[in-house]
Amino acid sequence: MFILMQNDTPNLQEIKTRFMMVLNDFQISPKETALVVYTEGKNEYFMKKFLLSKAVAGCAKSTLRAYGKEITRALSSIGKDADAITSEDVQIHLAQVMTQSSKSYADTVRRYLSSFYGFLIREELITRNPMSRVEKIKTTKKKKDAFTELEVELIRNACRNNRDRAIVELLMSTGCRISELCSIRRDDLEDGSPPKVNILGKGGKYRNVFLNAKAIVSVKNYLAERSDTNPYLFPKSVTRPGDKNEAASKLHQVLADWYKHPDLISPDGAAGKDTIGATLRELGKKAGVDKVHPHRFRRTCATFALRRGMPIEQVSRMLGHANIATTQIYLDLSDDELAQAHKKYVV
């Protein structure tokens, strides 16, 4: 105040300037009447409300887990309350993610954060959306190969038991997602000509997928040796201490306890995606085939079906795609095959 009064002058601009100089070293904030300023647990509170909204909207358990895992990891890495995070914070975090992983994965993290902050804005839990200035990460789309017919036979020969054969033949016959395979129950198998399986796909939509002769035989042989009462086609196996499956189960339980929502836990008794994925990787290693993973079987099923004359609309329906454009991404067709198709169908 002494600085302001030492020179009696009616110049308001000069007074304003001196006020700014004095106040520059101070921070003004609203008066807080609460006994304690609440900050601890704010991100957890936001996440609980967000995941609950997603569960009510019908998101799959795997989607809820992915949201919970990636958003929590991002908030923890940035190290701020969600309502204090800036666009620059998010951009720096995504840049760090790209140094350790792919651009595609980084863009997935961006999409999850955009959904999270979009919810907070709609619910008026925050007033500023840091994702509004974070642009989509451009990625180079690489062609992903299906298995060759020789590779499929090598994998079949590498199967160690009826369970392995049932997994491989179901994936080859139905083209179902790994999450759909894990959720199949014994009573989902329906007799018919051919037999079919009613599975629950993305978006809570059921669809029928059909079994070819190899899948029918492999599943029957596998079920014939089962003596347990587990309702799932591929039940969860007992894990040894330190197993990856045990660690994953603990993670799911921690998330479920944290968010207090039961949909974060995998179905009791069903084998997890990690378990099936590990089985297929072992078969690939034994068969000498690279990049053996569940989604490649889905791509192979679609490609083989189209090569044998199934219309792409029916391939799309078999895979459970809402858009044929999505199906086209899955297809692994050579230029020669396209040329022959062009010669046959295009006048």
VENZI-V919379 format. One record per pair of residues at least 4 apart in sequence whose C-alpha atoms are under 7 Angstrom apart, sorted by the first residue. I is the first residue (numbers start at 1). J is the second residue. Records with the same first field share a line. If there is no record, write none. Layout:
I=J  J
//
This chain:
1=5
2=6
4=15  18
11=15
12=16
13=17
14=18
15=19
16=20
17=21
18=22
19=23
20=24
41=45
42=46  81
43=47  81  82
44=48
45=49
46=50
47=51
48=52  259
49=53
50=54  116  119
51=55  64
52=56
53=57
54=58  59
55=59
58=203  204
59=63  64  203
60=64
61=65  263  264
62=66
63=67
64=68  264
65=69  264
66=70
67=71  112
68=72
69=73
70=74  109
71=75  112  113
72=76
73=77
74=78
75=79  80  82
78=89  93
80=84  85
81=85
83=126
85=89  130
86=90  130
87=91  130  131  133  134
88=92
89=93
90=94
91=95  134
92=96
93=97
94=98  106
95=99
96=100
97=101  106
98=102  103  106
101=105
102=106
103=107  137  139
104=108  139
105=109
106=110
107=111  136  137
108=112
109=113
110=114
111=115
112=116
113=117
114=118  131
115=119
116=120
117=121  129
118=122
119=123
120=124  125  126
121=125  126  127  129
145=332
146=296  299  300  332
147=151  152  300
148=152
149=153
150=154
151=155  289
152=156
153=157
154=158  287
155=159  283  284  287
156=165
158=283  286  287
159=164  165  283
160=164
161=165
162=166  218  221  222
163=167  222
164=168
165=169  218
166=170  215  218  219  222
167=171
168=172
169=173  214  215
170=174  215
171=175  176  297  298
172=297  301
173=210  211  212  215  301
174=209  210  211
175=297  298  301  302  319
176=180  181  298  319
177=181  295  298
178=182  273  294
179=183  273
180=184  199  200  201
182=234  270  271  272  273
183=270
184=188  199  232  233
185=231  232  233
186=231  232  233
188=197  198
189=196  197
190=195  196  197
191=195  196
192=196
194=210  211
195=210  211
196=208  209  210  211
197=208  209  210
198=206  207  208  209
199=206  207  208
200=204  205  206  207
201=205  206  320
209=318
211=215  216
212=216
213=217
214=218
215=219
216=220
217=221
218=222
219=223
220=224
221=225
222=226
230=235  269
232=269  270
234=270  271
235=269  270  271
236=269  270  271
237=271
239=243  245  246
242=246  247
243=247
244=248
245=249  274  275
246=250
247=251
248=252
249=253
250=254
251=255
252=256  264  265
253=257  265
254=258
255=259  264
256=260  261  262  264  265
271=275
272=276
273=277
274=278
275=279
276=280
277=281  293  294
278=282
279=283
280=284  292  293
281=285  292  293
282=286
283=287
284=288  289  290  292
285=289
292=296
294=298
295=299
296=300
297=301
298=302
299=303  330  331
300=304
301=305
302=306  315  331
303=307  331  332
304=308
305=309  310
306=310  311  312
310=314  315
311=315
312=316
313=317  324
314=318
315=319
316=320  321  324  327
317=321
321=326  327
324=328
325=329
327=331
333=337  338
334=338
335=339
336=340
337=341
338=342
339=343
340=344
341=345
342=346
//
